């Protein structure tokens, strides 16, 4: 969560690689938040898939979203890895 709302993501793996990041929730309480997030989230998703991690750059003008996105993605990655260890 950040001062504008919650960013929650789900990571999708295929063949041990991040293939997608799905946005479950993001700050959308006002037009400005929607506009910022509609621009920033696809950029963050693309960077995460390329980097295969949550270690991605902050999107200019979307600092709160970027930080919350990275934290949520890292949590999702950690949960997926823990689940794969239990399953494996």
Secondary structure by P-SEA (a helix, b strand, c coil): ccccbbbbbbbbbccccccbbbbcccccccaaaaaaaaacaaaaaaaaaaacccccccccccaaaaaaaaaaaaaaaaaaaaaaaaac
